[in-house]
């Protein structure tokens, strides 16, 4: 079944993301072992080093991010840019300007398995 989420139906909430309060709008969570959402990081917000148990891809809708994987030089990702984090890769992220992110991540929760 095709599902739709028009702008006026989006629900923004403050959630905890690796110990930091962040505005988020869940777009999809459920079937197909994937979740997606929009996340707003105000300028200067820095997420500490962390990792995910599954892959995660991030598209910068607006703004500019600095992303640094453990053992690598930082990368600047601007509006329209994208990065993919492999499962278990430790990284940190900092919003250099007000930034809006679209994240799509694998997840494996028994309640969502088909």
N, C-alpha and C positions, 0 to 999 in steps of 0.2 A: 504494500500500500504506500502510495506517495504521501509524504507528510510535509506540511508547510508551517513556517514560523514567521509571519510578517513582523515587521519592525515593532508595531504597536503591541504585539503579543510577547515580545522578549522581556524577560524578567532579570533585572540586574540585582545582584546581591553581593554583599561583602563576604568573602570566604577566606579561610586560612590556606595560604600557599607557602609551604616550607617555613612556617612560622611568621609569615608576613600577611597582614590583611590586604586583600586585593579585590577590586570590583570585578565581578565575573558574570557572564551570561551563558548558561549551558544551552547549547544548540541541540546536541544529540547525546544521549546516554542510554544504552540499552543493547538491543540486538546487534549482532555482527562483531562483537568484541572490540568495539571502538567507541570513543567518546570525543566530542568536539565542543568548543566553546570560544567565546570572545573574552579577552582579559584586558583590562586597562591598567597600565603601569604609569603613574605620574613621573614626571622628570625627577631623576635622582633616586628613584626606588631601586634598591639592589636586593636581588634574591641571593642568599648565601649559597655556597657550594652544596649541590645536591645531585641526586641521580634518580632515575625512574626504573622500575622493574621491567618496563616494556618500552618499545620505540615511541618517540614523540616527534611530530613535525610541527614547526611553527612558521607561520607566514606573518610578516609585519604589514599590517593593513595601513597604518599611519605611524609616523614617528621614526625614532632611531634607537637601536639597541646595541649594547656591547655584550658579546657572548664570548666566554672563555672556557674552553674545555681543559680539564686538568692536563698539564704538561704541554699545552699549546699556547701560542700567542693569542691575544684577544682579536676578535673579528668584529667589525662594525657592520651591522645589518640595517639598512634603511628601508623606507617605504617601498613595498614591492619585493623586498628580499625575503629569503627563506632559509631555514636551517633545519637539519634532521639530527636528532639525538638518538644514538643507538642505545639499546637496553644496557643499563649499568654504567654508562659514561658519566663521570662526574663533571659538572659544569656550573658556571654561575652566570647570572644575567643582570644587567644594569640598564635602566631606561635613561638614555642621554637626553631625550626630550619626552614630552607626553607621548605615550605609545599605546596603540591598540594592536593586539595580537589575535590571530586566529590559530588555535591549537587543535590538532587532531592526534589522538593518542590511542594506542592499543590498550586494551584492558582485558583482564580475564577474571570475571566475577561469575561464580556459579549461577547466581540468580538471573543472569542475562544470557546464559548459553541456550542455544536452540536445541 
